[in-house]
Amino acid sequence: MAGRDLIVFSALNGALAVALGAFAAHGAGPQVKTLLTTGAHYQLAHAVFGLACALWTGGGRLARLAGWLGTTGGLVFSLALAFIALLSLPAMGAVAPVGGLLMIAGWLCVAFAAFQSRSA
């Protein structure tokens, strides 16, 4: 299966997102909670996005690229917010938009793949 690595990466991303979300809900202070919750939401959504891209048989390589961009972007964004919240590293605020741009690029790749695909 061509998308196996993407499925594994997406699944691990999803597991980490749930863990961060659970910590935010049960062990974090109010300011930390907001950042972790936001990061976990984006990361989990893009873990599912990666799975969908990996399993989309008609999307080809462009769909898999989209999945990698989206899941990597979700991870970068989520970890940047976690580093800001947990390690007091405000410089990571400059990294979070990189994750956002990767997620946007992933969605645009899906749109392009669907436009090119005859089986979408």
C-alpha positions in Angstrom: 0.0 0.0 0.0 1.5 3.3 -1.1 0.1 5.3 1.7 1.1 3.1 4.6 3.7 5.5 6.0 1.2 8.4 5.8 -1.4 6.2 7.6 1.1 5.5 10.4 2.1 9.1 10.7 -1.5 10.3 10.7 -2.4 7.7 13.4 0.5 8.7 15.6 -0.5 12.4 15.1 -4.0 11.6 16.1 -2.9 9.8 19.2 -0.7 12.7 20.2 -3.5 15.2 19.6 -5.8 13.2 21.9 -3.1 13.1 24.6 -2.5 16.9 24.3 -6.2 17.5 24.4 -6.7 15.3 27.5 -3.8 17.1 29.3 -5.4 20.4 28.4 -8.8 19.3 29.8 -7.5 17.7 33.0 -4.1 19.0 33.9 -3.4 22.4 32.5 -4.0 25.9 33.8 -6.3 28.3 31.9 -3.8 30.0 29.6 -2.0 26.7 28.8 -5.4 25.0 28.3 -6.4 27.4 25.5 -3.2 26.9 23.5 -3.1 23.1 23.9 -6.8 22.8 23.1 -6.4 24.9 19.9 -3.3 22.9 18.8 -5.0 19.6 19.6 -8.0 20.5 17.5 -6.0 21.4 14.4 -3.7 18.4 14.8 -6.6 15.9 15.2 -8.5 17.4 12.2 -5.4 17.1 10.1 -4.6 13.6 11.3 -8.0 12.6 9.9 -7.2 14.6 6.8 -4.0 12.6 6.3 -5.9 9.3 6.7 -8.4 10.4 4.1 -5.6 11.4 1.7 -3.8 8.2 2.2 -6.9 6.1 1.5 -8.1 8.2 -1.5 -7.3 5.8 -4.4 -8.2 8.3 -7.1 -6.0 11.1 -5.8 -2.7 9.7 -6.7 0.6 11.2 -5.6 -0.8 14.6 -5.2 -3.3 13.4 -2.6 -0.6 11.7 -0.7 1.5 14.9 -0.9 -1.5 16.8 0.4 -1.8 14.3 3.3 1.8 14.8 4.2 1.6 18.6 4.1 -1.6 18.6 6.2 -0.5 16.2 8.9 3.0 17.8 9.1 1.4 21.2 9.3 -0.9 20.1 12.0 2.0 18.6 14.0 4.2 21.7 13.6 1.3 24.1 14.5 0.3 22.0 17.6 3.8 21.5 18.8 4.6 25.3 18.4 1.6 26.1 20.6 2.6 23.4 23.1 6.1 24.8 23.4 4.7 28.3 23.9 2.3 27.0 26.6 4.4 24.5 28.4 8.0 25.7 28.0 7.3 29.5 27.8 9.0 29.8 24.5 7.3 32.7 22.8 9.7 32.5 19.9 7.7 29.5 18.7 5.0 31.9 17.8 7.0 32.5 14.6 6.9 28.7 13.9 3.1 28.3 14.3 2.3 30.1 11.0 4.6 27.7 9.1 2.3 24.8 10.3 -0.7 26.9 9.2 0.8 27.4 5.7 1.5 23.7 5.4 -2.1 22.8 6.3 -3.4 25.4 3.8 -1.1 23.9 1.1 -2.4 20.5 1.9 -6.0 21.6 1.3 -5.1 23.3 -1.9 -3.3 20.1 -3.1 -6.5 18.1 -2.4 -8.5 20.6 -4.4 -6.0 20.4 -7.3 -6.0 16.6 -7.1 -9.8 16.5 -7.2 -9.8 18.8 -10.2 -7.4 16.6 -12.0 -8.9 13.3 -11.0 -11.6 11.6 -13.0 -12.7 9.4 -10.0 -13.1 12.1 -7.3 
